[in-house]
Amino acid sequence: MDTLHDRINRVIHTSAFEHVLEQHGIDLIEFQCTWDKISGGDFDKLPQPYREAILVGEEDLHGCKEIALA
């Protein structure tokens, strides 16, 4: 099972993730400095905008097709 840290690492640089944070007036640096302290590693303890950004980032990644390079 993925940890919250793993989930965030996958989505943190997606445009969808960053866009949701911006919509809520949250700076990426603020997110990076606070998510672990706030959550203690528990997704459900994150503030709603943080959870929303992660979920939207995951949706964005699932929408991308992976291309295998030979």
PyMOL Python script that loads the backbone (N, CA, C, O; Angstrom):
from pymol import cmd

cmd.read_pdbstr("""\
ATOM      1  N   MET A   1       0.839  -1.192   0.000  1.00  0.00           N
ATOM      2  CA  MET A   1       0.000   0.000   0.000  1.00  0.00           C
ATOM      3  C   MET A   1       0.875   1.245   0.000  1.00  0.00           C
ATOM      4  O   MET A   1       1.866   1.326   0.726  1.00  0.00           O
ATOM      5  N   ASP A   2       0.495   2.204  -0.820  1.00  0.00           N
ATOM      6  CA  ASP A   2       1.254   3.443  -0.907  1.00  0.00           C
ATOM      7  C   ASP A   2       1.058   4.292   0.349  1.00  0.00           C
ATOM      8  O   ASP A   2      -0.028   4.343   0.927  1.00  0.00           O
ATOM      9  N   THR A   3       2.123   4.944   0.743  1.00  0.00           N
ATOM     10  CA  THR A   3       2.014   5.895   1.845  1.00  0.00           C
ATOM     11  C   THR A   3       1.552   7.240   1.272  1.00  0.00           C
ATOM     12  O   THR A   3       1.581   7.463   0.061  1.00  0.00           O
ATOM     13  N   LEU A   4       1.138   8.107   2.155  1.00  0.00           N
ATOM     14  CA  LEU A   4       0.738   9.447   1.724  1.00  0.00           C
ATOM     15  C   LEU A   4       1.915  10.139   1.037  1.00  0.00           C
ATOM     16  O   LEU A   4       1.732  10.851   0.050  1.00  0.00           O
ATOM     17  N   HIS A   5       3.095   9.930   1.553  1.00  0.00           N
ATOM     18  CA  HIS A   5       4.301  10.520   0.959  1.00  0.00           C
ATOM     19  C   HIS A   5       4.458  10.061  -0.492  1.00  0.00           C
ATOM     20  O   HIS A   5       4.783  10.865  -1.366  1.00  0.00           O
ATOM     21  N   ASP A   6       4.229   8.771  -0.748  1.00  0.00           N
ATOM     22  CA  ASP A   6       4.319   8.237  -2.115  1.00  0.00           C
ATOM     23  C   ASP A   6       3.290   8.898  -3.030  1.00  0.00           C
ATOM     24  O   ASP A   6       3.599   9.278  -4.159  1.00  0.00           O
ATOM     25  N   ARG A   7       2.073   9.028  -2.530  1.00  0.00           N
ATOM     26  CA  ARG A   7       1.000   9.633  -3.328  1.00  0.00           C
ATOM     27  C   ARG A   7       1.361  11.059  -3.700  1.00  0.00           C
ATOM     28  O   ARG A   7       1.197  11.471  -4.848  1.00  0.00           O
ATOM     29  N   ILE A   8       1.851  11.806  -2.731  1.00  0.00           N
ATOM     30  CA  ILE A   8       2.203  13.207  -2.972  1.00  0.00           C
ATOM     31  C   ILE A   8       3.372  13.300  -3.952  1.00  0.00           C
ATOM     32  O   ILE A   8       3.362  14.142  -4.850  1.00  0.00           O
ATOM     33  N   ASN A   9       4.366  12.451  -3.787  1.00  0.00           N
ATOM     34  CA  ASN A   9       5.515  12.475  -4.700  1.00  0.00           C
ATOM     35  C   ASN A   9       5.100  12.278  -6.150  1.00  0.00           C
ATOM     36  O   ASN A   9       5.692  12.869  -7.053  1.00  0.00           O
ATOM     37  N   ARG A  10       4.090  11.454  -6.376  1.00  0.00           N
ATOM     38  CA  ARG A  10       3.640  11.205  -7.754  1.00  0.00           C
ATOM     39  C   ARG A  10       2.924  12.411  -8.354  1.00  0.00           C
ATOM     40  O   ARG A  10       3.043  12.662  -9.553  1.00  0.00           O
ATOM     41  N   VAL A  11       2.187  13.157  -7.543  1.00  0.00           N
ATOM     42  CA  VAL A  11       1.320  14.196  -8.103  1.00  0.00           C
ATOM     43  C   VAL A  11       1.818  15.623  -7.923  1.00  0.00           C
ATOM     44  O   VAL A  11       1.275  16.544  -8.533  1.00  0.00           O
ATOM     45  N   ILE A  12       2.822  15.821  -7.111  1.00  0.00           N
ATOM     46  CA  ILE A  12       3.182  17.178  -6.685  1.00  0.00           C
ATOM     47  C   ILE A  12       3.545  18.115  -7.845  1.00  0.00           C
ATOM     48  O   ILE A  12       3.400  19.331  -7.723  1.00  0.00           O
ATOM     49  N   HIS A  13       4.004  17.571  -8.938  1.00  0.00           N
ATOM     50  CA  HIS A  13       4.373  18.448 -10.057  1.00  0.00           C
ATOM     51  C   HIS A  13       3.403  18.373 -11.230  1.00  0.00           C
ATOM     52  O   HIS A  13       3.712  18.839 -12.327  1.00  0.00           O
ATOM     53  N   THR A  14       2.237  17.791 -11.001  1.00  0.00           N
ATOM     54  CA  THR A  14       1.230  17.815 -12.066  1.00  0.00           C
ATOM     55  C   THR A  14       0.603  19.201 -12.100  1.00  0.00           C
ATOM     56  O   THR A  14       0.465  19.856 -11.067  1.00  0.00           O
ATOM     57  N   SER A  15       0.234  19.630 -13.268  1.00  0.00           N
ATOM     58  CA  SER A  15      -0.375  20.956 -13.390  1.00  0.00           C
ATOM     59  C   SER A  15      -1.717  21.001 -12.659  1.00  0.00           C
ATOM     60  O   SER A  15      -2.085  22.041 -12.112  1.00  0.00           O
ATOM     61  N   ALA A  16      -2.446  19.895 -12.642  1.00  0.00           N
ATOM     62  CA  ALA A  16      -3.747  19.861 -11.969  1.00  0.00           C
ATOM     63  C   ALA A  16      -3.581  20.062 -10.463  1.00  0.00           C
ATOM     64  O   ALA A  16      -4.344  20.807  -9.848  1.00  0.00           O
ATOM     65  N   PHE A  17      -2.598  19.408  -9.875  1.00  0.00           N
ATOM     66  CA  PHE A  17      -2.315  19.550  -8.442  1.00  0.00           C
ATOM     67  C   PHE A  17      -1.998  21.009  -8.110  1.00  0.00           C
ATOM     68  O   PHE A  17      -2.583  21.596  -7.200  1.00  0.00           O
ATOM     69  N   GLU A  18      -1.074  21.572  -8.856  1.00  0.00           N
ATOM     70  CA  GLU A  18      -0.663  22.954  -8.611  1.00  0.00           C
ATOM     71  C   GLU A  18      -1.821  23.924  -8.824  1.00  0.00           C
ATOM     72  O   GLU A  18      -1.954  24.908  -8.096  1.00  0.00           O
ATOM     73  N   HIS A  19      -2.654  23.647  -9.817  1.00  0.00           N
ATOM     74  CA  HIS A  19      -3.792  24.520 -10.112  1.00  0.00           C
ATOM     75  C   HIS A  19      -4.786  24.541  -8.942  1.00  0.00           C
ATOM     76  O   HIS A  19      -5.276  25.607  -8.569  1.00  0.00           O
ATOM     77  N   VAL A  20      -5.080  23.394  -8.375  1.00  0.00           N
ATOM     78  CA  VAL A  20      -6.016  23.346  -7.239  1.00  0.00           C
ATOM     79  C   VAL A  20      -5.451  24.111  -6.053  1.00  0.00           C
ATOM     80  O   VAL A  20      -6.177  24.855  -5.394  1.00  0.00           O
ATOM     81  N   LEU A  21      -4.171  23.938  -5.776  1.00  0.00           N
ATOM     82  CA  LEU A  21      -3.565  24.698  -4.675  1.00  0.00           C
ATOM     83  C   LEU A  21      -3.697  26.202  -4.934  1.00  0.00           C
ATOM     84  O   LEU A  21      -4.067  26.964  -4.040  1.00  0.00           O
ATOM     85  N   GLU A  22      -3.393  26.616  -6.160  1.00  0.00           N
ATOM     86  CA  GLU A  22      -3.492  28.037  -6.514  1.00  0.00           C
ATOM     87  C   GLU A  22      -4.916  28.553  -6.329  1.00  0.00           C
ATOM     88  O   GLU A  22      -5.117  29.667  -5.845  1.00  0.00           O
ATOM     89  N   GLN A  23      -5.901  27.746  -6.714  1.00  0.00           N
ATOM     90  CA  GLN A  23      -7.305  28.157  -6.567  1.00  0.00           C
ATOM     91  C   GLN A  23      -7.652  28.433  -5.103  1.00  0.00           C
ATOM     92  O   GLN A  23      -8.512  29.262  -4.807  1.00  0.00           O
ATOM     93  N   HIS A  24      -6.984  27.740  -4.205  1.00  0.00           N
ATOM     94  CA  HIS A  24      -7.241  27.914  -2.775  1.00  0.00           C
ATOM     95  C   HIS A  24      -6.247  28.868  -2.117  1.00  0.00           C
ATOM     96  O   HIS A  24      -6.240  29.013  -0.894  1.00  0.00           O
ATOM     97  N   GLY A  25      -5.412  29.514  -2.920  1.00  0.00           N
ATOM     98  CA  GLY A  25      -4.448  30.475  -2.388  1.00  0.00           C
ATOM     99  C   GLY A  25      -3.330  29.836  -1.584  1.00  0.00           C
ATOM    100  O   GLY A  25      -2.771  30.457  -0.680  1.00  0.00           O
ATOM    101  N   ILE A  26      -3.006  28.593  -1.916  1.00  0.00           N
ATOM    102  CA  ILE A  26      -1.958  27.872  -1.196  1.00  0.00           C
ATOM    103  C   ILE A  26      -0.720  27.779  -2.080  1.00  0.00           C
ATOM    104  O   ILE A  26      -0.786  27.303  -3.214  1.00  0.00           O
ATOM    105  N   ASP A  27       0.383  28.230  -1.558  1.00  0.00           N
ATOM    106  CA  ASP A  27       1.661  28.178  -2.250  1.00  0.00           C
ATOM    107  C   ASP A  27       2.224  26.757  -2.141  1.00  0.00           C
ATOM    108  O   ASP A  27       2.054  26.103  -1.112  1.00  0.00           O
ATOM    109  N   LEU A  28       2.888  26.281  -3.187  1.00  0.00           N
ATOM    110  CA  LEU A  28       3.467  24.943  -3.186  1.00  0.00           C
ATOM    111  C   LEU A  28       4.447  24.761  -2.023  1.00  0.00           C
ATOM    112  O   LEU A  28       4.480  23.699  -1.401  1.00  0.00           O
ATOM    113  N   ILE A  29       5.230  25.775  -1.735  1.00  0.00           N
ATOM    114  CA  ILE A  29       6.189  25.701  -0.623  1.00  0.00           C
ATOM    115  C   ILE A  29       5.438  25.535   0.702  1.00  0.00           C
ATOM    116  O   ILE A  29       5.856  24.758   1.561  1.00  0.00           O
ATOM    117  N   GLU A  30       4.339  26.258   0.865  1.00  0.00           N
ATOM    118  CA  GLU A  30       3.521  26.126   2.079  1.00  0.00           C
ATOM    119  C   GLU A  30       3.029  24.687   2.213  1.00  0.00           C
ATOM    120  O   GLU A  30       3.099  24.098   3.291  1.00  0.00           O
ATOM    121  N   PHE A  31       2.531  24.125   1.111  1.00  0.00           N
ATOM    122  CA  PHE A  31       2.063  22.743   1.131  1.00  0.00           C
ATOM    123  C   PHE A  31       3.185  21.811   1.565  1.00  0.00           C
ATOM    124  O   PHE A  31       3.003  20.985   2.460  1.00  0.00           O
ATOM    125  N   GLN A  32       4.347  21.946   0.929  1.00  0.00           N
ATOM    126  CA  GLN A  32       5.468  21.056   1.213  1.00  0.00           C
ATOM    127  C   GLN A  32       5.933  21.148   2.664  1.00  0.00           C
ATOM    128  O   GLN A  32       6.377  20.156   3.243  1.00  0.00           O
ATOM    129  N   CYS A  33       5.830  22.336   3.248  1.00  0.00           N
ATOM    130  CA  CYS A  33       6.297  22.534   4.620  1.00  0.00           C
ATOM    131  C   CYS A  33       5.275  22.119   5.681  1.00  0.00           C
ATOM    132  O   CYS A  33       5.625  21.961   6.850  1.00  0.00           O
ATOM    133  N   THR A  34       4.025  21.943   5.281  1.00  0.00           N
ATOM    134  CA  THR A  34       2.999  21.705   6.292  1.00  0.00           C
ATOM    135  C   THR A  34       2.258  20.379   6.211  1.00  0.00           C
ATOM    136  O   THR A  34       1.716  19.927   7.220  1.00  0.00           O
ATOM    137  N   TRP A  35       2.214  19.735   5.038  1.00  0.00           N
ATOM    138  CA  TRP A  35       1.333  18.580   4.900  1.00  0.00           C
ATOM    139  C   TRP A  35       1.653  17.473   5.891  1.00  0.00           C
ATOM    140  O   TRP A  35       0.736  16.865   6.443  1.00  0.00           O
ATOM    141  N   ASP A  36       2.937  17.194   6.132  1.00  0.00           N
ATOM    142  CA  ASP A  36       3.305  16.094   7.018  1.00  0.00           C
ATOM    143  C   ASP A  36       2.968  16.406   8.477  1.00  0.00           C
ATOM    144  O   ASP A  36       2.476  15.545   9.206  1.00  0.00           O
ATOM    145  N   LYS A  37       3.236  17.643   8.892  1.00  0.00           N
ATOM    146  CA  LYS A  37       2.932  18.040  10.280  1.00  0.00           C
ATOM    147  C   LYS A  37       1.437  17.993  10.548  1.00  0.00           C
ATOM    148  O   LYS A  37       0.997  17.548  11.608  1.00  0.00           O
ATOM    149  N   ILE A  38       0.667  18.454   9.584  1.00  0.00           N
ATOM    150  CA  ILE A  38      -0.789  18.496   9.738  1.00  0.00           C
ATOM    151  C   ILE A  38      -1.387  17.098   9.751  1.00  0.00           C
ATOM    152  O   ILE A  38      -2.272  16.800  10.554  1.00  0.00           O
ATOM    153  N   SER A  39      -0.901  16.242   8.858  1.00  0.00           N
ATOM    154  CA  SER A  39      -1.554  14.953   8.639  1.00  0.00           C
ATOM    155  C   SER A  39      -1.012  13.812   9.485  1.00  0.00           C
ATOM    156  O   SER A  39      -1.741  12.870   9.796  1.00  0.00           O
ATOM    157  N   GLY A  40       0.247  13.888   9.858  1.00  0.00           N
ATOM    158  CA  GLY A  40       0.861  12.750  10.525  1.00  0.00           C
ATOM    159  C   GLY A  40       0.861  11.522   9.629  1.00  0.00           C
ATOM    160  O   GLY A  40       0.909  10.395  10.121  1.00  0.00           O
ATOM    161  N   GLY A  41       0.808  11.733   8.314  1.00  0.00           N
ATOM    162  CA  GLY A  41       0.811  10.650   7.351  1.00  0.00           C
ATOM    163  C   GLY A  41      -0.566  10.097   7.029  1.00  0.00           C
ATOM    164  O   GLY A  41      -0.681   9.108   6.305  1.00  0.00           O
ATOM    165  N   ASP A  42      -1.614  10.722   7.557  1.00  0.00           N
ATOM    166  CA  ASP A  42      -2.991  10.258   7.348  1.00  0.00           C
ATOM    167  C   ASP A  42      -3.705  11.200   6.379  1.00  0.00           C
ATOM    168  O   ASP A  42      -3.928  12.370   6.693  1.00  0.00           O
ATOM    169  N   PHE A  43      -4.061  10.686   5.205  1.00  0.00           N
ATOM    170  CA  PHE A  43      -4.728  11.484   4.175  1.00  0.00           C
ATOM    171  C   PHE A  43      -5.968  12.184   4.718  1.00  0.00           C
ATOM    172  O   PHE A  43      -6.204  13.351   4.408  1.00  0.00           O
ATOM    173  N   ASP A  44      -6.756  11.487   5.520  1.00  0.00           N
ATOM    174  CA  ASP A  44      -8.013  12.039   6.027  1.00  0.00           C
ATOM    175  C   ASP A  44      -7.831  13.211   6.989  1.00  0.00           C
ATOM    176  O   ASP A  44      -8.782  13.948   7.250  1.00  0.00           O
ATOM    177  N   LYS A  45      -6.634  13.390   7.515  1.00  0.00           N
ATOM    178  CA  LYS A  45      -6.365  14.508   8.426  1.00  0.00           C
ATOM    179  C   LYS A  45      -5.907  15.770   7.698  1.00  0.00           C
ATOM    180  O   LYS A  45      -5.772  16.832   8.307  1.00  0.00           O
ATOM    181  N   LEU A  46      -5.668  15.647   6.390  1.00  0.00           N
ATOM    182  CA  LEU A  46      -5.268  16.820   5.605  1.00  0.00           C
ATOM    183  C   LEU A  46      -6.444  17.768   5.442  1.00  0.00           C
ATOM    184  O   LEU A  46      -7.594  17.329   5.426  1.00  0.00           O
ATOM    185  N   PRO A  47      -6.173  19.061   5.320  1.00  0.00           N
ATOM    186  CA  PRO A  47      -7.247  20.011   5.011  1.00  0.00           C
ATOM    187  C   PRO A  47      -7.870  19.672   3.652  1.00  0.00           C
ATOM    188  O   PRO A  47      -7.208  19.105   2.783  1.00  0.00           O
ATOM    189  N   GLN A  48      -9.115  20.017   3.482  1.00  0.00           N
ATOM    190  CA  GLN A  48      -9.858  19.698   2.260  1.00  0.00           C
ATOM    191  C   GLN A  48      -9.123  20.137   0.996  1.00  0.00           C
ATOM    192  O   GLN A  48      -9.066  19.354   0.048  1.00  0.00           O
ATOM    193  N   PRO A  49      -8.553  21.358   0.927  1.00  0.00           N
ATOM    194  CA  PRO A  49      -7.863  21.742  -0.314  1.00  0.00           C
ATOM    195  C   PRO A  49      -6.662  20.844  -0.635  1.00  0.00           C
ATOM    196  O   PRO A  49      -6.382  20.591  -1.806  1.00  0.00           O
ATOM    197  N   TYR A  50      -5.966  20.371   0.369  1.00  0.00           N
ATOM    198  CA  TYR A  50      -4.825  19.478   0.153  1.00  0.00           C
ATOM    199  C   TYR A  50      -5.316  18.147  -0.407  1.00  0.00           C
ATOM    200  O   TYR A  50      -4.756  17.630  -1.373  1.00  0.00           O
ATOM    201  N   ARG A  51      -6.366  17.593   0.202  1.00  0.00           N
ATOM    202  CA  ARG A  51      -6.922  16.320  -0.278  1.00  0.00           C
ATOM    203  C   ARG A  51      -7.409  16.466  -1.712  1.00  0.00           C
ATOM    204  O   ARG A  51      -7.161  15.602  -2.554  1.00  0.00           O
ATOM    205  N   GLU A  52      -8.102  17.566  -1.983  1.00  0.00           N
ATOM    206  CA  GLU A  52      -8.624  17.810  -3.334  1.00  0.00           C
ATOM    207  C   GLU A  52      -7.481  17.877  -4.350  1.00  0.00           C
ATOM    208  O   GLU A  52      -7.576  17.287  -5.426  1.00  0.00           O
ATOM    209  N   ALA A  53      -6.412  18.584  -4.018  1.00  0.00           N
ATOM    210  CA  ALA A  53      -5.278  18.716  -4.927  1.00  0.00           C
ATOM    211  C   ALA A  53      -4.649  17.353  -5.226  1.00  0.00           C
ATOM    212  O   ALA A  53      -4.292  17.073  -6.370  1.00  0.00           O
ATOM    213  N   ILE A  54      -4.514  16.516  -4.215  1.00  0.00           N
ATOM    214  CA  ILE A  54      -3.933  15.188  -4.405  1.00  0.00           C
ATOM    215  C   ILE A  54      -4.830  14.345  -5.303  1.00  0.00           C
ATOM    216  O   ILE A  54      -4.350  13.707  -6.240  1.00  0.00           O
ATOM    217  N   LEU A  55      -6.124  14.341  -5.023  1.00  0.00           N
ATOM    218  CA  LEU A  55      -7.057  13.542  -5.817  1.00  0.00           C
ATOM    219  C   LEU A  55      -7.110  14.001  -7.267  1.00  0.00           C
ATOM    220  O   LEU A  55      -7.141  13.175  -8.179  1.00  0.00           O
ATOM    221  N   VAL A  56      -7.119  15.305  -7.485  1.00  0.00           N
ATOM    222  CA  VAL A  56      -7.137  15.836  -8.851  1.00  0.00           C
ATOM    223  C   VAL A  56      -5.816  15.516  -9.557  1.00  0.00           C
ATOM    224  O   VAL A  56      -5.806  15.192 -10.745  1.00  0.00           O
ATOM    225  N   GLY A  57      -4.718  15.607  -8.833  1.00  0.00           N
ATOM    226  CA  GLY A  57      -3.423  15.233  -9.412  1.00  0.00           C
ATOM    227  C   GLY A  57      -3.391  13.773  -9.812  1.00  0.00           C
ATOM    228  O   GLY A  57      -2.844  13.428 -10.859  1.00  0.00           O
ATOM    229  N   GLU A  58      -3.975  12.906  -8.984  1.00  0.00           N
ATOM    230  CA  GLU A  58      -4.032  11.482  -9.322  1.00  0.00           C
ATOM    231  C   GLU A  58      -4.910  11.245 -10.551  1.00  0.00           C
ATOM    232  O   GLU A  58      -4.575  10.431 -11.411  1.00  0.00           O
ATOM    233  N   GLU A  59      -6.019  11.948 -10.629  1.00  0.00           N
ATOM    234  CA  GLU A  59      -6.884  11.833 -11.812  1.00  0.00           C
ATOM    235  C   GLU A  59      -6.137  12.270 -13.061  1.00  0.00           C
ATOM    236  O   GLU A  59      -6.263  11.654 -14.119  1.00  0.00           O
ATOM    237  N   ASP A  60      -5.356  13.341 -12.931  1.00  0.00           N
ATOM    238  CA  ASP A  60      -4.569  13.847 -14.054  1.00  0.00           C
ATOM    239  C   ASP A  60      -3.561  12.796 -14.519  1.00  0.00           C
ATOM    240  O   ASP A  60      -3.384  12.595 -15.721  1.00  0.00           O
ATOM    241  N   LEU A  61      -2.908  12.135 -13.582  1.00  0.00           N
ATOM    242  CA  LEU A  61      -1.942  11.099 -13.938  1.00  0.00           C
ATOM    243  C   LEU A  61      -2.613   9.906 -14.600  1.00  0.00           C
ATOM    244  O   LEU A  61      -2.074   9.344 -15.553  1.00  0.00           O
ATOM    245  N   HIS A  62      -3.776   9.514 -14.110  1.00  0.00           N
ATOM    246  CA  HIS A  62      -4.482   8.370 -14.690  1.00  0.00           C
ATOM    247  C   HIS A  62      -4.956   8.688 -16.108  1.00  0.00           C
ATOM    248  O   HIS A  62      -5.141   7.779 -16.917  1.00  0.00           O
ATOM    249  N   GLY A  63      -5.151   9.956 -16.409  1.00  0.00           N
ATOM    250  CA  GLY A  63      -5.581  10.345 -17.749  1.00  0.00           C
ATOM    251  C   GLY A  63      -4.455  10.350 -18.759  1.00  0.00           C
ATOM    252  O   GLY A  63      -4.695  10.355 -19.966  1.00  0.00           O
ATOM    253  N   CYS A  64      -3.214  10.347 -18.264  1.00  0.00           N
ATOM    254  CA  CYS A  64      -2.056  10.357 -19.148  1.00  0.00           C
ATOM    255  C   CYS A  64      -1.753   8.935 -19.589  1.00  0.00           C
ATOM    256  O   CYS A  64      -1.812   7.998 -18.794  1.00  0.00           O
ATOM    257  N   LYS A  65      -1.439   8.793 -20.828  1.00  0.00           N
ATOM    258  CA  LYS A  65      -1.042   7.483 -21.368  1.00  0.00           C
ATOM    259  C   LYS A  65       0.470   7.365 -21.296  1.00  0.00           C
ATOM    260  O   LYS A  65       1.203   8.277 -21.676  1.00  0.00           O
ATOM    261  N   GLU A  66       0.913   6.231 -20.804  1.00  0.00           N
ATOM    262  CA  GLU A  66       2.344   5.986 -20.764  1.00  0.00           C
ATOM    263  C   GLU A  66       2.806   5.458 -22.105  1.00  0.00           C
ATOM    264  O   GLU A  66       2.122   4.657 -22.742  1.00  0.00           O
ATOM    265  N   ILE A  67       3.969   5.913 -22.526  1.00  0.00           N
ATOM    266  CA  ILE A  67       4.544   5.476 -23.790  1.00  0.00           C
ATOM    267  C   ILE A  67       5.837   4.745 -23.495  1.00  0.00           C
ATOM    268  O   ILE A  67       6.720   5.287 -22.829  1.00  0.00           O
ATOM    269  N   ALA A  68       5.955   3.547 -23.973  1.00  0.00           N
ATOM    270  CA  ALA A  68       7.187   2.769 -23.784  1.00  0.00           C
ATOM    271  C   ALA A  68       8.153   3.131 -24.907  1.00  0.00           C
ATOM    272  O   ALA A  68       7.816   3.051 -26.089  1.00  0.00           O
ATOM    273  N   LEU A  69       9.337   3.523 -24.521  1.00  0.00           N
ATOM    274  CA  LEU A  69      10.365   3.850 -25.503  1.00  0.00           C
ATOM    275  C   LEU A  69      11.298   2.664 -25.643  1.00  0.00           C
ATOM    276  O   LEU A  69      11.725   2.077 -24.649  1.00  0.00           O
ATOM    277  N   ALA A  70      11.609   2.318 -26.868  1.00  0.00           N
ATOM    278  CA  ALA A  70      12.504   1.167 -27.104  1.00  0.00           C
ATOM    279  C   ALA A  70      13.925   1.638 -27.200  1.00  0.00           C
ATOM    280  O   ALA A  70      14.833   0.830 -27.395  1.00  0.00           O
TER     281      ALA A  70
END
""", "prot")
cmd.dss("prot")
cmd.show_as("cartoon", "prot")
cmd.util.cbc("prot")
cmd.orient("prot")
